[in-house]
Amino acid sequence: MFSNFIKVAYRVFLRDRIHTLINIFGLAIGLAFSIIIFLYVNKEISYDRFHENAQRLYRIGVKGRIAENIYNHAVTPAPLAGTMIREIPGIENSVRLARFGAWLVRYDSARYNEDNIIFADSGFFNIFSFPLVSGKPEEVLKYPNSIVLSERSVLRYFGNTDPVGKMLRIENDSTYYTVTGIMKDIPENSHLHFDMAGSLSTFKKYLHDDRWVVSLVYTYVLIKDGYDPGMIRAGLPGLVADHVIPDYKKLLNISDYPEKNSSDYFDFVLQPITDIHLKSDFSAEFGPVGKLIYIYLFTALAIAILVLSCINFISLVTARSVHRAREVGIRKIAGSDKGVLVKQFLLESSLLAFFSMALALLFTELALPVFNRYMDLDLRLAQLFNPSGAILIITLILVIGLVSGLYPALHLSAFEPVPVLRNWLYRGTGRNYFRTGLVLFQLFIAVGVFSMTLIVSGQYRYLTKKDLGFDRDNLLVIRRSDGLKEKLDDYKSQIALHHAVLSVTSTTHIPGGGFSRTPYYLSDSPVIQNLSASNLLVSYDFDSTYRITMAKGRFFDRRIPDDSAACVINETMARELGIDDPEGNKLVRLTGKPGMSFEFNIIGIVQDFHFETLENDLRPLVILLMPGKFEGYLTVRITPEDREATLMHLKTTWEKYTTAYPFVSFYLDENLKDHYHSIRETGRIFSVLAIVSLLIAGLGLFALVTYAYYSRKQEIGIRKTLGADTGKIIRVEIRQLIMLVTISSAAAWIGVYFLVSSWLNDYANRINLNVLYFLIPLVLVLLASLLTIYYQAWLSASTNPGTVLKHE
């Protein structure tokens, strides 16, 4: 019997090959898209789960608000790790790690500016599951000036030779690090990304191991097996009371800590390592993090696309059921029972699901390289080629085959022979509210996704095009200006002579983030009224290079020696301090060391400009004149003409002054765009989703119109016989379509508005929603829908009524 089922299925597929291909193609598109989203979501939720102790591994963060100072960062005081082990039961081990900017690393002729170097305590490789190819976990970082390289770094510096025991030169002085181990390259799904790990004990005297008000390091703790994390959390407030508050009082040189406001608090937060990538809202994160809401949204939409594909499958099968009706009637007269017919149709749907899955895997393999380039990802279909992936694929085939085939099987096997053979099957108006409801849902998804795509893309354009308060165009940034050392001013003077160089300045930071924050207070105010402000050290000509505008006062002037003890603040800082004019005001900076502070004359107030990313509100900023040659950046304003030739001139001149430090440069506007990688990635996923959802909605409309054609062909034939013209009948079909699209669009607008409003609240700077974000998707979906159904509507309206009614 089974072989007979296969033969019948083969003949049916071959006889109606066009609709068979449409069915397979439509389901394959939905499956392929769902597989890609599954691979993406699986990557996002797998972050840090590869660690052997992932369920017991936590990171400590800081949250608090004291006076006007807000604390919400992932870095912690250096003594926290050791103190937790001593004072809180249940801590098995702890480790600290830190980053200190870019480092010049050299071995023979190989030299690179390395950003991905971390420095960690000796227990780092015992806590984290970063496998070592060479070296023992407890020994590789035991001593100062030891370093572990990734396999990628080994190839870059040593080729195929064994580096263990060899010396790497760090920076341009006599500091050398001994290679003590080799580690596997860090997996992509790790929130920690680095190529080299050095011993943190090398910098012991710089870590402020006795200070609780200076946060420099990331602290991780491993909880003992079976120990309740809640008990660890219960012990954290004691550390604040016993260590943080006394050190804060010592810093401020006050004997009694003032009564806290009801809104004041300071907490150490225990964060599971598996929550960092998707659930963290800390500043000073080790790297870019994702957002859990995107995972929920993409998963829901992928499931919706898969469901819609199955719905289309059902609709297309039942829409063509008239071609199987006579077959069913004859087989029933010949003695076939309903159970056999149900098995036949379920087998056919399962075969279609199998062919669709095979085609979907092919589509996925072909689309992934393009999708990866488009999204800057590294997803691979091979991630499914394992027992779990095989079970998932087989389950999908069986579920889709059974679920998608069950309704058509019951629908077709229920035909009675007499009505079928007398052609009474499609008498009546042919209204099918269930089928119409499914199409409404498909259009709802298509319109909603198109609206989301436009809004997310609009927010990305807003973030990358908004006026930041300075001119970001044609700013070329050169890394590691401190590498020029005493020749820095000579280099700046030399390149300033070039006709394409308009101005040049040195800074410790560039717009986009990474600013350190320090407590300041007005000299005539109580020290307790200090507030945290970001620090920016600059050389002369910063104002002309970035083209910022002074609100009051002036900027630094090389002709005034006293400016070395002056500062410029932004308008936000002035408002926080309660001053309107810089004249006569002095600002005191706390250093983190008791009894030590610095005083600066405020000489100017600069108009607010966005020195951090636009997710954040404007914050207080203090600009100081750079003393000496700090590590940082050279920013060069150039003319827009022939930028490549100008860049080559800057590089050639650089190499005349130093060959130790490589010339590394980038354009500031491009660098700022990279800060919004996650929203760009989200917008691109939505754009792909919009195309897929529209295609699936089009197939749904095609099925609906096809079903309507067969169910209403007698009605249309009679109307034409009574004088209705083809145009009028087509207009009726189009009017019904417009009604469907309008209803689904109205429902989609409501859902999108509430969803997007919540999402945009995460951004301090955001677009305003306007009607075009909702009307444009309506027009696009309507046009695409008209193109989808026009031919079928024209066919039904132009059919000769005599052909339709000859059997009546």
TACORHU-V170591 format. One record per pair of residues at least 12 apart in sequence whose C-alpha atoms are under 8 Angstrom apart, sorted by the first residue. I is the first residue (numbers start at 1). J is the second residue. Records with the same first field share a line. If there is no record, write none. Layout:
BEGIN
I = J ; J
END
This chain:
BEGIN
5 = 344 ; 347
6 = 347
9 = 344 ; 347 ; 348
19 = 316
23 = 312 ; 313 ; 316 ; 352
24 = 352 ; 353 ; 355 ; 356
25 = 356 ; 359
26 = 309 ; 312 ; 313 ; 696 ; 699
27 = 306 ; 309 ; 310 ; 312 ; 313 ; 353 ; 356
28 = 356 ; 357 ; 358 ; 359 ; 360 ; 363
29 = 360 ; 363 ; 692
30 = 305 ; 306 ; 308 ; 309 ; 692 ; 696
31 = 306 ; 309 ; 356 ; 357 ; 360
32 = 360 ; 361 ; 363 ; 364
33 = 302 ; 364 ; 689 ; 692
34 = 302 ; 303 ; 305 ; 306
35 = 364
36 = 364 ; 368
37 = 298 ; 299 ; 302
38 = 299 ; 302
39 = 379 ; 380 ; 381 ; 383
40 = 379
41 = 295 ; 298 ; 299
43 = 189
44 = 189 ; 277 ; 278 ; 290 ; 295
45 = 278
46 = 189
47 = 189 ; 190 ; 191 ; 274 ; 277
48 = 189 ; 190 ; 191 ; 273 ; 274
49 = 274
50 = 129
51 = 128 ; 129 ; 130
52 = 128 ; 129
53 = 127 ; 128 ; 129 ; 222
54 = 273 ; 274
55 = 272 ; 273 ; 274
56 = 222 ; 223 ; 224 ; 225 ; 272
57 = 127 ; 220 ; 221 ; 222 ; 223 ; 272 ; 273
58 = 220 ; 221 ; 222 ; 223 ; 270 ; 271 ; 272 ; 273
59 = 218 ; 219 ; 220 ; 221 ; 270 ; 271 ; 272 ; 273
60 = 74 ; 75 ; 76 ; 218 ; 219 ; 220 ; 221 ; 268 ; 269 ; 270 ; 271
61 = 73 ; 74 ; 75 ; 76 ; 219 ; 268 ; 269 ; 270 ; 271 ; 282
62 = 74 ; 75 ; 76 ; 266 ; 267 ; 268 ; 269
63 = 266 ; 267 ; 268 ; 269
64 = 264 ; 265 ; 266 ; 267
65 = 263 ; 264 ; 265 ; 266
66 = 260 ; 263 ; 264 ; 265 ; 266
67 = 261 ; 264 ; 529 ; 530 ; 531
68 = 529 ; 530 ; 531 ; 532
69 = 530 ; 531 ; 532
70 = 532
71 = 266
72 = 282 ; 283
73 = 282 ; 283 ; 284 ; 285
74 = 218 ; 282 ; 283 ; 284 ; 285
75 = 215 ; 216 ; 217 ; 218 ; 219 ; 284 ; 285
76 = 214 ; 215 ; 216 ; 217 ; 218 ; 219
77 = 209 ; 211 ; 212 ; 213 ; 214 ; 215 ; 216 ; 217
78 = 96 ; 207 ; 208 ; 209 ; 210 ; 211 ; 212 ; 214 ; 215 ; 216 ; 217
79 = 208 ; 209 ; 210 ; 211 ; 212
80 = 212 ; 219
81 = 94 ; 95 ; 96 ; 219 ; 220 ; 221
82 = 94
88 = 232 ; 235
89 = 232
90 = 223 ; 224 ; 227 ; 232
91 = 221 ; 222 ; 223 ; 224 ; 232
92 = 221 ; 222 ; 223 ; 224
93 = 123 ; 127 ; 221 ; 222 ; 223
94 = 123 ; 127 ; 219 ; 220 ; 221 ; 222
95 = 120 ; 121 ; 122 ; 123 ; 124 ; 127 ; 219 ; 220 ; 221
96 = 120 ; 121 ; 124 ; 217 ; 218 ; 219 ; 220
97 = 118 ; 119 ; 120 ; 121 ; 200 ; 217 ; 218 ; 219
98 = 118 ; 119 ; 120 ; 200 ; 216 ; 217 ; 218
99 = 117 ; 118 ; 119 ; 217
100 = 118
101 = 115
102 = 114 ; 115 ; 116 ; 117 ; 480
103 = 115 ; 117 ; 170 ; 171
104 = 170 ; 171 ; 172 ; 661
105 = 168 ; 169 ; 170 ; 171
106 = 157 ; 168 ; 169 ; 170 ; 171
107 = 157 ; 158 ; 167 ; 168 ; 169
110 = 156 ; 157
111 = 660 ; 661 ; 662
112 = 661 ; 662
113 = 661 ; 662
116 = 193 ; 194 ; 195 ; 196
117 = 194 ; 195 ; 196 ; 197 ; 198
118 = 194 ; 196 ; 197 ; 198
119 = 197 ; 198 ; 199 ; 200
120 = 141 ; 197 ; 198 ; 199 ; 200 ; 201
121 = 141 ; 142 ; 199 ; 200 ; 201
122 = 138 ; 139 ; 140 ; 141 ; 142 ; 143 ; 199 ; 200
123 = 137 ; 138 ; 141
124 = 137 ; 141
125 = 137 ; 138
126 = 138
127 = 222
130 = 183 ; 184 ; 186
131 = 183 ; 184
132 = 181 ; 182 ; 183 ; 184
133 = 181 ; 182 ; 183 ; 184
134 = 164 ; 181 ; 182 ; 183
135 = 180 ; 181 ; 182
136 = 181
140 = 180 ; 181
141 = 180 ; 198 ; 199 ; 200
142 = 199
143 = 199 ; 201 ; 202
144 = 199 ; 200 ; 201 ; 202
145 = 176 ; 177 ; 178 ; 198 ; 199 ; 202
146 = 177 ; 178 ; 179 ; 180 ; 198 ; 199
147 = 177 ; 178 ; 179 ; 180 ; 181 ; 196 ; 197 ; 198 ; 199
148 = 179 ; 180 ; 181 ; 182 ; 183 ; 196 ; 197 ; 198
149 = 179 ; 181 ; 182 ; 183 ; 195 ; 196 ; 197
150 = 182 ; 183 ; 184 ; 185 ; 186 ; 195 ; 196
151 = 182 ; 183 ; 184 ; 185
152 = 185 ; 195
153 = 195 ; 196
154 = 182
163 = 179
164 = 178 ; 179 ; 180 ; 181 ; 182
165 = 178 ; 179 ; 180
166 = 178 ; 179
167 = 179
172 = 660
191 = 276 ; 277 ; 286 ; 287 ; 289
192 = 286 ; 287
193 = 287
211 = 247 ; 592
212 = 243 ; 244 ; 247 ; 248
213 = 244 ; 247 ; 248 ; 592
214 = 592
233 = 269 ; 270
236 = 267 ; 268 ; 269
237 = 267 ; 268
240 = 266 ; 267 ; 268
245 = 257
250 = 594
251 = 592 ; 593 ; 594 ; 595
252 = 527 ; 528 ; 594
253 = 594 ; 595
276 = 289
277 = 289 ; 290 ; 291
278 = 290 ; 291 ; 292
279 = 291 ; 292
284 = 514
290 = 678
294 = 682
305 = 693 ; 696
308 = 442 ; 696 ; 697
309 = 696
310 = 400 ; 404
311 = 404 ; 438 ; 700
312 = 696 ; 699 ; 700 ; 703
313 = 404
314 = 404 ; 405 ; 407 ; 408
315 = 435 ; 700 ; 703 ; 704
316 = 700 ; 703
317 = 408
318 = 408 ; 411 ; 412 ; 707
319 = 703 ; 704 ; 706 ; 707 ; 710
320 = 706 ; 707
321 = 412
322 = 425 ; 710
324 = 412
325 = 412 ; 415 ; 420
326 = 417 ; 420 ; 421
328 = 341 ; 412 ; 413 ; 415 ; 417
329 = 415 ; 416 ; 417 ; 418 ; 420 ; 421
330 = 417
332 = 417
333 = 417
338 = 413 ; 414
341 = 409 ; 413
342 = 406 ; 409 ; 410 ; 413
343 = 409
345 = 405 ; 408 ; 409
346 = 401 ; 402 ; 405 ; 406 ; 409
347 = 401
348 = 405
349 = 401 ; 402 ; 404 ; 405
350 = 397 ; 398 ; 400 ; 401 ; 402 ; 405
351 = 401
352 = 401
353 = 397 ; 398 ; 400 ; 401
354 = 397 ; 401
357 = 393 ; 397
364 = 381
365 = 380 ; 381
368 = 380 ; 381
374 = 684
375 = 681 ; 684 ; 685
426 = 710 ; 711 ; 712
427 = 711 ; 712 ; 714
428 = 711 ; 712
429 = 711 ; 712 ; 715
430 = 708 ; 711 ; 712
431 = 708
435 = 704
436 = 704
439 = 697 ; 700 ; 701 ; 704
440 = 740 ; 741 ; 743 ; 744
441 = 744
442 = 693 ; 696 ; 697 ; 700
443 = 694 ; 697 ; 741 ; 744 ; 745 ; 781
444 = 741 ; 744 ; 745 ; 747 ; 748
445 = 693 ; 748
446 = 690 ; 693 ; 694 ; 697 ; 781
447 = 744 ; 745 ; 748 ; 777 ; 778 ; 781
448 = 745 ; 748 ; 749 ; 751 ; 752 ; 777
449 = 686 ; 689 ; 690 ; 693
450 = 686 ; 687 ; 690 ; 777
451 = 749 ; 752 ; 773 ; 774 ; 776 ; 777
452 = 686 ; 752 ; 756
453 = 683 ; 684 ; 686 ; 687 ; 690
454 = 773
455 = 756 ; 769 ; 773
456 = 679 ; 682 ; 683
457 = 680 ; 683
458 = 767
459 = 766 ; 767
460 = 676 ; 679 ; 680 ; 683
462 = 766 ; 767
463 = 614 ; 676 ; 765 ; 766
464 = 672 ; 673
468 = 609 ; 610 ; 611
469 = 548 ; 549 ; 607 ; 608 ; 609 ; 610
470 = 546 ; 547 ; 548 ; 549 ; 609
471 = 546 ; 547 ; 548
472 = 546 ; 668 ; 669
473 = 668 ; 669
474 = 637 ; 638 ; 639 ; 640 ; 667 ; 668 ; 669
475 = 635 ; 636 ; 637 ; 638 ; 667 ; 668 ; 669
476 = 635 ; 636 ; 637 ; 638 ; 665 ; 666 ; 667 ; 668
477 = 633 ; 634 ; 635 ; 636 ; 665 ; 666 ; 667 ; 668
478 = 633 ; 634 ; 635 ; 636 ; 663 ; 664 ; 665 ; 666
479 = 632 ; 633 ; 634 ; 663 ; 664 ; 665
480 = 631 ; 632 ; 633 ; 634 ; 661 ; 664
481 = 506 ; 629 ; 631 ; 632 ; 633 ; 634
482 = 629 ; 630 ; 631 ; 632 ; 633
483 = 631 ; 658 ; 660 ; 661
484 = 657 ; 658 ; 661
485 = 629
486 = 629
487 = 657
488 = 629
491 = 653 ; 654 ; 657
492 = 504 ; 505
494 = 653
495 = 650 ; 653
500 = 638 ; 639 ; 641 ; 646
501 = 636 ; 637 ; 638 ; 639 ; 646
502 = 545 ; 636 ; 637 ; 638 ; 639
503 = 541 ; 544 ; 545 ; 636 ; 637 ; 638
504 = 541 ; 542 ; 545 ; 634 ; 635 ; 636 ; 637
505 = 538 ; 539 ; 540 ; 541 ; 542 ; 545 ; 634 ; 635 ; 636
506 = 538 ; 539 ; 540 ; 542 ; 632 ; 633 ; 634 ; 635
507 = 536 ; 537 ; 538 ; 539 ; 626 ; 632 ; 633 ; 634 ; 635
508 = 536 ; 537 ; 538 ; 630 ; 631 ; 632 ; 633
509 = 536 ; 537 ; 632 ; 633
510 = 611 ; 633
511 = 610 ; 611 ; 612 ; 613 ; 672
512 = 611 ; 612 ; 613 ; 672 ; 675
513 = 611 ; 612 ; 613
515 = 534 ; 535 ; 536
516 = 534 ; 535
517 = 532 ; 533 ; 534 ; 535
518 = 531 ; 532 ; 533 ; 534 ; 535 ; 589 ; 590 ; 591
519 = 531 ; 532 ; 533 ; 589 ; 590 ; 591
520 = 532 ; 533 ; 587 ; 588 ; 589 ; 590
521 = 577 ; 587 ; 588 ; 589
522 = 577 ; 585 ; 586 ; 587 ; 588
523 = 585 ; 586 ; 587 ; 588 ; 599
532 = 620
533 = 573 ; 619 ; 620 ; 621 ; 622
534 = 619 ; 620 ; 621 ; 622
535 = 621 ; 622 ; 623 ; 624
536 = 621 ; 622 ; 623 ; 624
537 = 623 ; 624 ; 625 ; 626
538 = 623 ; 624 ; 625 ; 626
539 = 625 ; 626
540 = 556 ; 557 ; 558 ; 625
543 = 555
545 = 635 ; 636 ; 637
546 = 637
548 = 606 ; 607 ; 609
549 = 606 ; 607
550 = 604 ; 605 ; 606 ; 607
551 = 571 ; 604 ; 605 ; 606 ; 607
552 = 581 ; 582 ; 604 ; 605 ; 606
553 = 581 ; 582 ; 583 ; 603 ; 604 ; 605
554 = 603 ; 604 ; 605
555 = 568 ; 603 ; 604
556 = 625
563 = 625
564 = 625 ; 627
565 = 599 ; 600 ; 601 ; 625
566 = 600 ; 601 ; 602 ; 603 ; 624 ; 625
567 = 600 ; 601 ; 602 ; 603 ; 604 ; 622 ; 623 ; 624 ; 625
568 = 602 ; 603 ; 604 ; 605 ; 606 ; 622 ; 623 ; 624
569 = 602 ; 604 ; 605 ; 606 ; 620 ; 621 ; 622 ; 623
570 = 605 ; 606 ; 607 ; 608 ; 609 ; 620 ; 621 ; 622
571 = 605 ; 606 ; 607 ; 608 ; 620
572 = 608 ; 618 ; 619 ; 620 ; 621
573 = 619 ; 620 ; 621 ; 622
574 = 605 ; 620
576 = 620
581 = 605
582 = 602 ; 603 ; 604 ; 605
583 = 602 ; 603 ; 604
584 = 601 ; 602
585 = 601 ; 602
586 = 599 ; 600 ; 601 ; 602
587 = 599 ; 600 ; 601 ; 602
588 = 600
613 = 672 ; 675
614 = 763 ; 764 ; 765
615 = 762 ; 763 ; 764 ; 765
616 = 763 ; 764 ; 765
617 = 764 ; 765
651 = 663
694 = 781 ; 784
698 = 784 ; 785 ; 788
699 = 788
701 = 785 ; 788 ; 789
702 = 788 ; 789 ; 792
705 = 789 ; 792 ; 793
706 = 792
709 = 792 ; 793 ; 796
713 = 796 ; 804
714 = 801 ; 804 ; 805
716 = 729 ; 796 ; 797 ; 801
717 = 799 ; 800 ; 801 ; 802 ; 804 ; 805
718 = 801 ; 805
720 = 801
721 = 801
726 = 794 ; 797 ; 798
727 = 797
729 = 797
730 = 790 ; 793 ; 794 ; 797
733 = 793
734 = 786
737 = 785 ; 786
738 = 782
741 = 778 ; 781 ; 782
742 = 778
745 = 778
749 = 774
END
